[in-house]
Amino acid sequence: MLEDAGWIRGKDGIRAKGAERAAFTLMYRPTDLVRRDLSAAFASEVLKPGVDVTIQGVDFAEAEPRVATDSILLGGGDTPYDVDSQIYKMLHSSYPEAGSFYDNPSKYADPKMDAVLKRGRTSLDGPERVAAYHEAQASTWSRRRWSSSRSSITCTSRRSP
């Protein structure tokens, strides 16, 4: 698939398309050993098909100005856990302007997704809420693609559908 898209493996094993190498930096919070290990595992796995990922531990003050050019491994979780708190800020078009720089760093925007997320967030009916989040998941999965902006590693891109 990568070869068909023009990404040819070089002598060093890293793919390139013209002058652009398949390489980027993945930032993680340096105090979070789990994110460090996940970043290293990701870098190791994508090296196999020829993508060179440099991992770098940076604090949020350093990450914020780089979020448009470098990738960042984000995590999170509220107590009690709720799927809404995990995906609303990541996929709703009102973010990151409404929150922090790490909320929707790829600036994904899709009015249909916004409506699905609102339905999931505001529904008091359990099965309807589950259906809304399944729809959101299916939508992001069907639209996944590598983003040339590389601002985040998510199943979405900076481009709207």
N, C-alpha and C positions, 0 to 999 in steps of 0.2 A: 504494500500500500504506500509506504513512504517513497519507494523508488518510482512508483507510478505517478506520484505527486511531484517528482523532480528532486527529491532529497537523496543524493548519491553519497554512499559511504566513501570517505577519503582514506588515504594511506594510514592515517592515525586512528581509523575506526570511527571517527565522528562524521556524521552526515553534514552535507552542505547543499544549498540550493543557490547556485551562482556563487556570489561572494558571502552570502549569509550562512554562518555555521549554526548548526542545531545545538546551541549552547546558551545557558542562562544561569543566573544566580538565584538560589532559593534561600531566602532569609527565614530565620526562626528566632524565637525569643531565647536568648542564651541561658537563662535560668531554668528553662523547661527542658529537662533531659528527655522526656518522652517525645517532644517535637524535634529535638536534635536527632534522636534515633530514627524517627519516622522520616526526617529529611534525608538522612544518610541511606536508609533503606530505599527510598524513592530514587535517589541519585544512582544507586547501584543498579536498580532494576532498569531504569531508562538508558543506562550506558550500554546495555546489551543490544538494543536496536540502533545504537549510534547517537544518542543524545547526551551531551556533556553538561552536567549540572554541578555547579560549585555551590556548596552549602556554606552559609555564613550566619553566625549568631550575632544579632544586632538588637538593641533595645528599640522601643517604639519611637523615641525621638529621632533615631537614625533611620528607621524604616519608613516613617511617614513621607519624607521628601522623595524616597526612592520607589514608592509603591506603583507609580506609573511606568517604571522602567524595569524593575526587578520583581520577581515572584516572592510571595510570602506564604508560609505555612501557617494557617490560622486554625484555631481550635476553640472550643468553648463549651459551655454547658451551664445551665442554670439548675438550681436546686429548689424545688423538684424539677427534674428534666421535663421539657416540653419541646416538641418538634418545632413549634412556632418560633421559639426563641433562637433556634438554630438556623432556620432558613429565611425568615422574614427579612431580616436586615441584610442577608447575603444576596437575596434575589429581588427585593422590591426596588422599583426605580426611584423612590424618594431618598434612598441612601446612595452614597455616603453623606450627602448634604445634610440629612437629618440626624446624623450620628457621627461616629468616628471614622477616620480614614480607612480603617480596616473593615468597615461595613460596606459590602458590595464594592470591593476595590476595582473590579473589572468594569464597573458602571453599567452592568447588564440592565437593559430596559425593555420591557415587553408589557403592554397594557393588559394582555390576556393573563399573563403571570400575576400581575398586580391584582386582578380581579379574583383569581383563584386563591391567592394568599389572603386576601381580605375575607373571602368566604370561609376559609379555614380558621382564620383568627377570630371571626365574629360569631361563628355557628356555636350554638349550645347543644346541638344534636351530635352525639359521638360518631355514629356511622357517617353522617354528612361531612363532618370534620375530617375523618380518616380519608374519605373519598377525595376531598379537596387536596389534601397533602399527597395522596397517591397521584393525582392529576398533575400536581406541580413536579413531582419526581419524574413522571413519564415525560413531561414536556422538556425538562432540562436534559434528560437522557437522550431524547430524540434530536436535540439541537446541539449536542456536544461537539466541540471542535477545538483544535489548537488555536489560540488567539495570537495574532502576530504582535500584540502589545505586550504579552507575557506579564501582565500586571498581577495575575493571580492564577493559581492552579485550581480551577473549579471545572464543573461540567458546563460552563457557559463561556461566552466570549464577550468582548467589548461591543461587538456588532449586534444590533437588534435584528430579530428575525424578519 
